[in-house]
């Protein structure tokens, strides 16, 4: 863990539970960090590796604003005065991480819950990025970086492709281990996540040599075994989403409240939940209900106290 793997002349990855990208700018002898982990251990390791490589940290590129991707931002920015690059919507959560806790809880959480949600410190996003905007990177040797929209797991998540054939796919794919452990993985938009998965399934990898997920094994596109694993994970993700939809529809054969759905889904997939997992599952079920309603598969009613959902 926390070992550097060199993929290309200009890209390395710090291997860890959250893989950290190192993209080198040969013009300025600076390195740009892709995500920063979920604790102060990560930025310390990042700074140590950068020092060993004799490069200055020029910036942080956040693929999205979940705490395990922005946890080292504040530490690194305070010590290096580096720039931070993020998409518009994700930037609000990076600068004010309490917003994610409020999104999960539905209000300002009580102090004990904030601690359990491991709220990171806020950091200043200096550059808004997107498919048509790379911010101040335009003035560096990394002007050919491309930001690929990968929404669904997070509101405005992006992947990154480099000129020398590395594709950072962020959290767009959930590993088999996570699917098996948690059953229902966190989403902010089911429909957009399915579009992201189908986009990856149909991606032209002719100019890509490496696929770097934020969690798990780095995949080489020239390896039939690695690519089989990649496509198998896509299939697994899609199948689990379809399965969860069917579980919800089955419950909604009779009018069901959110609590009814939570009880059935948690019993099937994850009966031993922590407080954080409970909140994540609750919000994710709501997202599934939005998806099913938008497709005309369920309707809802309100009795003055509860929403009830019924299959059409």
Protein Blocks (a to p, Z undefined) as FASTA:
>chain_A
ZZacdfblmbccdddfbdcdddddfklopacdehjbjbfklmmmmmmmmmmnopacfbdc
dfblcfklmmmmmmmmmmnopacdddfklmmmmmmmmlmmmmmnopacdfklmmmnopac
ddddfbdcdfkbgbjmlmmmklmpccdddehjbmklccdddfkopacehjmbccfklmmm
nopacdfbfklmmmmmmmmmmpcfklpcbdcdfbdcdddfklmklmmmmmmmmmmmmmmm
mmmmmmmmmmmmpccdfklmmmmmmmmmomcccfklmmmmmmmmmmmmmmmmmnopaccd
dehjaccdddZZ
